[in-house]
């Protein structure tokens, strides 16, 4: 999911003639939005009326809609809005993924399930950026 925002954001801002120092500042906005959304979504998990699966699906839907609407962001404030929405949904997605993994397994398998999920997530995070830049090497 991070492939769209992280790998292509600076190139897209260059096409929009946004200076690099402003484009780099977008990562700060995304990080703040992710940082703030994680504890807020974690607190939502304690509300019995809300199911974690639905919060997870809403977060992924929000990421998809934000990415689909990215071409409408033609200036710096539009890009800030995009990275804030994307970062908030990304933080919610990561938080809910851990909650869903830990709540769907029994006590005996919880530690190994969480470890496997963490290993697989770290592999995709590690391999994603080089694969995104692969066509540019040739």
C-alpha positions as CSV (number, residue, x, y, z in Angstrom):
1,X,0.0,0.0,0.0
2,X,2.8,2.4,0.7
3,X,4.2,1.9,-2.7
4,X,2.0,4.5,-4.3
5,X,2.6,7.3,-1.8
6,X,6.2,6.8,-0.8
7,X,7.8,5.9,-4.1
8,X,6.0,8.2,-6.5
9,X,5.1,11.2,-4.4
10,X,8.3,13.2,-4.9
11,X,8.3,12.5,-8.7
12,X,4.6,13.6,-8.9
13,X,5.3,16.8,-6.9
14,X,8.1,17.5,-9.3
15,X,5.7,17.3,-12.2
16,X,3.4,19.7,-10.4
17,X,6.4,22.1,-10.1
18,X,6.3,22.0,-6.3
19,X,9.8,22.7,-4.9
20,X,11.7,19.7,-3.4
21,X,11.9,21.3,0.1
22,X,8.1,21.5,0.2
23,X,7.7,18.0,-1.2
24,X,10.0,16.6,1.5
25,X,7.9,18.4,4.1
26,X,4.9,16.2,2.9
27,X,6.6,13.2,4.6
28,X,6.4,15.1,7.9
29,X,2.7,15.6,7.5
30,X,2.2,12.0,6.6
31,X,4.2,10.9,9.7
32,X,2.2,13.1,12.0
33,X,-1.1,11.9,10.7
34,X,0.0,8.3,11.1
35,X,1.4,9.0,14.5
36,X,-1.9,10.6,15.7
37,X,-4.2,8.0,14.1
38,X,-2.7,5.0,15.7
39,X,-3.7,5.7,19.3
40,X,-7.0,7.1,18.2
41,X,-7.9,4.0,16.3
42,X,-6.6,1.8,19.1
43,X,-9.0,3.6,21.5
44,X,-11.8,2.9,19.0
45,X,-11.1,-0.8,19.4
46,X,-12.3,-0.6,23.0
47,X,-15.8,0.5,21.9
48,X,-17.8,-2.7,21.9
49,X,-20.3,-1.5,19.3
50,X,-17.5,-1.1,16.7
51,X,-16.1,-4.2,15.1
52,X,-12.4,-4.2,14.3
53,X,-13.0,-5.7,10.9
54,X,-15.1,-2.8,9.8
55,X,-12.5,-0.2,11.0
56,X,-9.8,-2.1,9.1
57,X,-12.0,-2.1,5.9
58,X,-12.8,1.6,6.3
59,X,-9.1,2.4,6.6
60,X,-8.2,0.4,3.5
61,X,-11.1,2.0,1.6
62,X,-9.9,5.4,2.7
63,X,-6.4,4.7,1.3
64,X,-7.9,3.5,-2.0
65,X,-10.1,6.5,-2.4
66,X,-7.4,8.9,-1.4
67,X,-5.1,7.3,-4.0
68,X,-7.8,7.4,-6.7
69,X,-8.3,11.1,-6.0
70,X,-4.6,11.9,-6.1
71,X,-4.7,13.3,-9.7
72,X,-7.1,16.0,-8.4
73,X,-4.4,17.3,-6.2
74,X,-2.8,19.9,-8.5
75,X,-1.1,22.1,-5.9
76,X,0.7,21.9,-2.5
77,X,-2.4,22.2,-0.3
78,X,-4.0,19.4,-2.3
79,X,-0.9,17.2,-1.8
80,X,-1.0,18.0,2.0
81,X,-4.6,16.9,2.1
82,X,-3.7,13.7,0.3
83,X,-0.8,12.8,2.6
84,X,-2.8,13.6,5.7
85,X,-5.7,11.4,4.7
86,X,-3.3,8.7,3.4
87,X,-1.2,8.8,6.6
88,X,-4.3,8.6,8.9
89,X,-5.7,5.7,7.0
90,X,-2.3,4.0,6.9
91,X,-1.9,4.3,10.7
92,X,-5.4,2.9,11.2
93,X,-4.7,0.0,8.8
94,X,-1.5,-0.9,10.6
95,X,-3.1,-0.7,14.1
96,X,-6.1,-2.7,13.0
97,X,-4.0,-5.4,11.3
98,X,-2.2,-6.1,14.6
99,X,-5.5,-6.2,16.5
100,X,-7.1,-8.5,14.0
101,X,-4.1,-10.9,14.0
102,X,-4.0,-11.0,17.8
103,X,-7.7,-11.4,18.3
104,X,-8.2,-14.1,15.6
105,X,-5.8,-16.6,17.1
106,X,-6.0,-18.6,20.2
107,X,-3.5,-18.2,23.1
108,X,-1.3,-21.0,22.0
109,X,-0.8,-19.7,18.4
110,X,-0.9,-15.9,19.1
111,X,2.8,-15.4,19.4
112,X,3.8,-17.3,16.3
113,X,1.0,-15.8,14.3
114,X,2.1,-12.3,15.3
115,X,5.7,-13.1,14.4
116,X,4.8,-14.5,11.0
117,X,2.7,-11.5,10.2
118,X,5.5,-9.1,11.3
119,X,8.1,-11.0,9.1
120,X,5.8,-11.0,6.1
121,X,5.0,-7.3,6.5
122,X,8.7,-6.4,6.9
123,X,9.6,-8.4,3.7
124,X,7.1,-6.4,1.6
125,X,8.3,-3.2,3.1
126,X,11.9,-4.1,2.3
127,X,11.3,-5.4,-1.2
128,X,8.7,-2.8,-2.3
129,X,10.9,0.3,-3.0
130,X,13.6,-1.5,-5.0
131,X,10.9,-3.2,-7.1
132,X,9.3,0.2,-7.7
133,X,12.6,1.6,-9.0
134,X,13.5,-1.5,-11.0
135,X,12.1,-0.2,-14.4
136,X,14.1,3.0,-14.1
137,X,17.4,1.0,-14.0
138,X,17.0,-0.1,-17.6
